[in-house]
Each structure stands twice: as structure tokens, then as C-alpha cells.
Amino acid sequence: MSGRIAGAPVSWGVIEIPDWGYQMPADRVLKEAASLGLPAVEAGPEGLLPSDPSAVSDLLAGYGLGLVGGFVPAVLHDPARRESELALVGRRAEFFAAAGADVVVLAVMSGSDDFGPFVELDDGAWRELFESLRSVGEICDRHGIAVSLHHHYGTAIEGDEQLKRFLEGSEMGLCLDTGHLAIGGSDPVEIAEIAGPRVNHVHLKDVDLEVAGRLAGRELSFKEAAQKNAFRPLGEGDVDVAGVVGRLEGSGYSGWYVLEQDSVVETEPPQGEGPVVEVRKSLDYLKEKV
């Protein structure tokens, strides 16, 4: 599976959340990802890569990298915002498809841009969400790109109950994120078994469950939890990453595994130091254990 392991800019501290920390420039992120032998990366937040999809392809090709997916946050349970949010999804799907990405990684946002409050949708909001998800699927089909729902802390699909309601009520593919499953109270191995062929994208993330529990309980913000090392290199946290990968491979999963270790970088690290060291640890774990 070494040819199916990709990197994510958030492992280098580059994220959509305002005031997160030092945002490394694209050239350093891409250079270090390539130096680790990764064949591809996710796009990261808007602004990291060029605004022209052909320029994105050319930039990545210069580092020997491909583009595996792009994160698209959208509020899809609010009928007042439905039209504008679906238009946003359409623009981003067109962009990522033109840049050579495989999948739109969709997060159904609460309306907050900092992944903060817990959202509890009522039945009407769930109906609106499912209708919007069907429209998103049609939009992505038109652009020839897959879509994968990313359950995520601080979004409308965070906890185990919410995730299972999504799986029962929608046919959309699932971006299985081992860390966010643990934060949301799910068993990642169980979800890998339940979702089976629905999984069309994977984020591998390990977490310290003690700190993650404080995050889930809103004792810490997302940034504070990252600063307290809630997110760990693979094998150094409490998630059975090897068990999840084994279950997915056994079910016939053939897609990408994206390494994600949400980190806060306070200042520019010296060359060869900083996040690249942690990403290398995760790669070494996969080579040894999987």
C-alpha cells in the first residue's frame, strides 16, 4: 500500500481555522512531502495552492506529486443557505477535478468556521441535509469526481449516533477518519466493518484519548487540543490504526490513505525539523505494522 499513502498540509500546521499558528508556505510543505517519498497530497486550505487548476497540476508535478483530494466545508442543513452552499461545492468540485484530484472531501459544517460548537440537528434539518447531499452527489458526478463525507469534530456529523444516521440515510461515500471517529465516540474498527464498501477515502490519524476526551467535552478548543498533542504520530496514540487498515484492506478498499496529524506550528522550524519528523514516524509505523 506504499503507493497509496498521501500527505495532508494540516500535518504541517496548514489549516482553514483562523489564527491557528504559523502557516508554512506551499513550497516547503510540498518539498518535505516529496522528500518522504509520498506520491501525492491533499490540497489543504484555499490559498495554499494556486487559484488556477492547471497551475496546481504544474506545481505539484514539479515535486513529483499528484493531487488526491480537496477539502470542501459547506453548510448543507440550512435551507436559507442551500443554494449558495451548493454553488460553492460546484465551484470547488470543478476546480479539483480540473487539477487532477480524485475526490471532494466534504465536511457538513455547523455554520462556525472554527470547528467549535456541537450541533444537534432536528428531523427537519436532517431531511434538508440528506436532500443537499443528494444534490452534492449529482454535482460531483457532473464534474467526474467522487465525493466523500468527512465526519469531523465540530460539524453536523461528529458523534457516533450522527455518523450512523448518515450511513443509514444517505448513499454517499465515507471519508473514514480514524482520529475523528475516536473523538466522536466511535470505534474506528467497527465503523470500518460497518461502512465497508462505502469507504472511498481514508484519513489516518492517531489520538491521545485523554486529551481527545477533553476536546470532545468542550473543555479544550480544537487548537488547544492540538497544542496539547491530542494528535500523535501513528502508533503513539490510542487508536488501533493497524486494525482499521487491516479491516479496510480485507473489505477490498483500494483508495488512498492520507496521513493527518493536526499540528500547530508556532514559528518556522529549521530545515529538516518540525512536522516532517512526525510525518516520517507515521510512515515508519505503517511500513513496520501494516
Buried (B, 14 or more C-beta within 10 A) or exposed (E): BEEBBBBBBBBBBBBBBEEBBBBBEBEBBBBBBBEBEBBBBBBBBEEBBBEEBEEBBEBBEEBEBBBBBBBBBBBBBBEEBBEEBBEBBBEBBBBBBBBBBBBBBBBBBBEEEBBBEBBEBEEEBBBBBBBBBEBBBEBBEEBEBBBBBBBBBBBBBBBBEBBBBBBEEBEBBBBBBBBBBBBBBBBBBEBBBBBBEBBBBBBBBBBBBEBBBBBBEEEBBBBBBBBBBBBBBBBBBEBBBBBBBBBBBEBEBEBBBBBBBBBBBEEEBEEEEBBBEBBBBBBEBBEEEB
